[in-house]
Amino acid sequence: MKETRKLRLAVASATTMLIAASAANAQQMPRYDPASYCRQLSDTGGGSATIYNSCIDMEQNAYNKRKPEWSSLPMKTRNYCDSLARMGGGGSYTILDSCIDMEIGAAGSTPEFKY
């Protein structure tokens, strides 16, 4: 009987820790590989250093913009935009940022169908 209680307590504790870890993870900004993403993008254009450098700057600006507010964004928006930003590879903060802007804008202006 005592062993059963200990086992239940251990399972409950482990479950609580997993849930807390998942919630904490969702609150953290996603980690992408901007160098890899920008290299892939610039290689498409023939290996341009200009494209690569501009891409890194854009990725850094997007990351800096979203990091302080990340945990306050709706979870649905974070999850959707993160999955969209990861399409095709390692992820892009610029795509993440644009997606968040569009989702927030769309949520604030729901059109009505007119006959």
URPE-V907055 format. One record per pair of residues at least 4 apart in sequence whose ideal C-beta (glycine too) atoms are under 7 Angstrom apart, sorted by the first residue. I is the first residue (numbers start at 1). J is the second residue. Records with the same first field share a line. If there is no record, write none. Layout:
I: J  J
//
This chain:
1: 5
2: 6
3: 7
4: 8
5: 9
6: 10
7: 11
8: 12
9: 13
10: 14
11: 15
12: 16
13: 17
14: 18
15: 19
16: 20
17: 21
18: 22
19: 23
20: 24
21: 25
22: 26
23: 27
24: 28
26: 75
27: 71
29: 66  67  70
30: 82  91
32: 37  90  91  92  93
33: 37  90
34: 38  56  59  93
35: 39
36: 40  90
37: 41  89  90  91  92
38: 42  52  55  56  59
39: 43  52
40: 44  89
41: 51  55
42: 47  48  51  52  55
43: 47
45: 51
48: 52
49: 53
50: 54
51: 55
52: 56
53: 57
54: 58
55: 59
56: 60
57: 61
58: 62  94
59: 63  92  93  94
60: 64
61: 65
62: 66  93  94  96  97
63: 67  93
65: 97
66: 70  96  97  100
69: 73
73: 77  78  100
74: 78
75: 79
76: 80
77: 81  100  103
78: 82
79: 83
80: 84  103
81: 85  96  99  100  103
82: 86  96
84: 95  99
85: 91  92  95  96  99
86: 91
92: 96
93: 97
94: 98
95: 99
96: 100
97: 101
98: 102
99: 103
100: 104
101: 105
102: 106
103: 107
104: 108
105: 109
//
